[in-house]
Amino acid sequence: MEDVLDGIKAYFDAGLAAAITAIETARTVTIPDLAGAIRVRIDRSRQYPMMTLIPAGATHDYGDDDTPMQDHWTFFSVDIAVSHVGSEPETVQDVLIRYYEAIVDLVHADWTFGARFDRVRLGDTDFSIMTEQQQDGVLIQTLYQTLEIRVYDH
């Protein structure tokens, strides 16, 4: 799983800024840069917008019973969590929607993430996680986008 997380991070490090710039140009908007690097582990940073790659699970497929045990597929699920904060809900949601579009564009641009994986597909998307910090009067919203990664183990 660690190699999968590192591979996703490397692909996003190389292409996310260009995908965001393309959206900014097409819509004549400014999208805030990620505050720091894409995180491969959950941390307690409170700099926004923030992107974290979270391991969600793995399954194995050995095919038919006649398939040798050393030849099989591993399917990994990784959640990408993008969080943003602000006092205007529309602004916060617009930023998350644009990061979602950039993620989709990157997945559709190369289903192998630069030959790192056999196949990457988009899984479920969830924008529903929203909290409000009472003391600051700000909204924090998180987008969860699941990636489904297939790796052939030979």
C-alpha positions as CSV (number, residue, x, y, z in Angstrom):
1,M,0.0,0.0,0.0
2,E,2.9,2.4,0.7
3,D,4.1,2.1,-2.9
4,V,0.6,2.9,-4.1
5,L,0.3,6.0,-1.9
6,D,3.8,7.2,-3.0
7,G,2.9,6.6,-6.7
8,I,-0.3,8.6,-6.5
9,K,1.6,11.4,-4.7
10,A,4.3,11.5,-7.3
11,Y,1.7,11.6,-10.1
12,F,-0.2,14.4,-8.4
13,D,2.9,16.3,-7.5
14,A,3.9,16.3,-11.2
15,G,0.5,17.2,-12.7
16,L,-1.9,18.8,-10.2
17,A,-0.6,22.4,-10.6
18,A,-1.1,22.3,-14.3
19,A,-4.6,20.8,-14.0
20,I,-5.5,23.6,-11.6
21,T,-4.0,26.3,-13.9
22,A,-6.0,24.9,-16.8
23,I,-9.3,25.2,-14.8
24,E,-8.3,28.7,-13.7
25,T,-7.7,29.8,-17.3
26,A,-10.9,28.2,-18.6
27,R,-13.1,29.8,-15.9
28,T,-11.1,33.0,-15.3
29,V,-10.9,32.2,-11.5
30,T,-8.2,31.9,-9.0
31,I,-8.0,28.7,-7.0
32,P,-5.9,28.7,-3.8
33,D,-2.8,26.6,-3.9
34,L,-2.5,23.6,-1.6
35,A,-1.0,24.7,1.7
36,G,2.2,22.7,1.6
37,A,2.8,19.3,0.0
38,I,0.2,16.6,-0.7
39,R,0.2,14.5,2.5
40,V,0.5,10.8,2.3
41,R,-0.5,10.3,6.0
42,I,-3.1,12.1,8.1
43,D,-1.5,15.0,10.0
44,R,-2.9,17.7,12.2
45,S,-1.9,20.6,10.0
46,R,-4.5,23.3,9.9
47,Q,-3.3,24.9,6.7
48,Y,-5.9,25.0,3.9
49,P,-6.6,23.9,1.3
50,M,-5.1,20.6,2.3
51,M,-4.9,17.3,0.3
52,T,-4.3,14.0,2.1
53,L,-4.1,10.5,0.6
54,I,-5.7,7.9,2.9
55,P,-5.4,4.2,2.5
56,A,-8.9,2.7,2.4
57,G,-8.5,-1.0,1.7
58,A,-7.2,-3.7,-0.6
59,T,-8.5,-6.9,-2.1
60,H,-6.9,-9.7,-4.1
61,D,-8.1,-11.6,-7.1
62,Y,-6.4,-14.9,-8.1
63,G,-8.7,-15.5,-11.2
64,D,-9.6,-19.1,-11.9
65,D,-8.6,-21.9,-9.7
66,D,-6.1,-23.0,-12.3
67,T,-4.2,-19.6,-12.0
68,P,-0.8,-20.0,-10.3
69,M,-0.9,-18.3,-6.9
70,Q,2.0,-16.0,-7.8
71,D,-0.1,-14.4,-10.7
72,H,-2.9,-12.2,-9.3
73,W,-4.3,-8.8,-9.2
74,T,-4.4,-6.5,-6.1
75,F,-7.0,-3.9,-6.0
76,F,-6.3,-0.9,-3.7
77,S,-8.7,1.8,-2.7
78,V,-7.3,5.1,-1.7
79,D,-9.3,8.1,-0.5
80,I,-8.2,11.6,-1.5
81,A,-9.4,14.0,1.1
82,V,-9.3,17.7,0.1
83,S,-10.3,20.1,2.8
84,H,-10.9,23.8,2.6
85,V,-12.0,26.5,5.1
86,G,-13.7,29.9,4.8
87,S,-16.5,32.1,6.0
88,E,-18.5,31.8,2.8
89,P,-19.9,28.4,2.1
90,E,-20.1,29.0,-1.7
91,T,-16.5,29.9,-1.9
92,V,-15.4,26.9,0.1
93,Q,-17.5,24.6,-2.1
94,D,-16.3,26.2,-5.3
95,V,-12.7,25.5,-4.4
96,L,-13.5,21.8,-3.6
97,I,-15.4,21.4,-6.8
98,R,-12.5,22.7,-8.8
99,Y,-10.0,20.4,-7.0
100,Y,-12.4,17.6,-7.8
101,E,-12.4,18.5,-11.5
102,A,-8.6,18.6,-11.4
103,I,-8.4,15.1,-9.9
104,V,-10.8,13.8,-12.5
105,D,-8.8,15.4,-15.3
106,L,-5.6,13.8,-14.0
107,V,-7.2,10.4,-13.8
108,H,-8.7,10.7,-17.3
109,A,-5.4,12.0,-18.7
110,D,-3.5,8.8,-17.8
111,W,-5.3,5.7,-16.5
112,T,-1.9,4.2,-15.5
113,F,-0.5,7.3,-13.7
114,G,2.7,7.3,-15.7
115,A,2.9,3.5,-15.9
116,R,2.9,3.3,-12.1
117,F,-0.2,1.1,-12.1
118,D,-2.1,-1.2,-14.4
119,R,-5.3,0.8,-14.1
120,V,-6.7,3.7,-12.0
121,R,-10.4,4.4,-11.9
122,L,-12.5,6.9,-10.1
123,G,-14.6,5.5,-7.3
124,D,-17.2,7.3,-5.1
125,T,-17.2,11.0,-4.6
126,D,-18.5,12.6,-1.4
127,F,-18.9,16.3,-0.7
128,S,-21.2,15.9,2.3
129,I,-18.7,16.2,5.1
130,M,-19.1,19.7,6.4
131,T,-18.3,21.1,9.9
132,E,-18.5,24.6,11.4
133,Q,-16.0,25.8,14.0
134,Q,-18.1,27.8,16.4
135,Q,-15.3,29.8,17.9
136,D,-14.0,31.0,14.6
137,G,-17.3,31.2,12.7
138,V,-15.7,29.4,9.7
139,L,-16.9,26.5,7.6
140,I,-14.6,23.5,7.0
141,Q,-15.7,21.2,4.2
142,T,-14.0,18.1,2.9
143,L,-14.2,16.3,-0.4
144,Y,-13.5,12.6,-0.5
145,Q,-12.7,11.1,-3.8
146,T,-11.9,7.3,-3.9
147,L,-9.4,6.0,-6.4
148,E,-9.5,2.3,-7.3
149,I,-6.1,1.1,-8.3
150,R,-5.3,-2.3,-9.9
151,V,-1.8,-3.7,-9.7
152,Y,-0.8,-7.0,-11.3
153,D,1.4,-9.0,-9.0
154,H,3.6,-11.4,-10.9
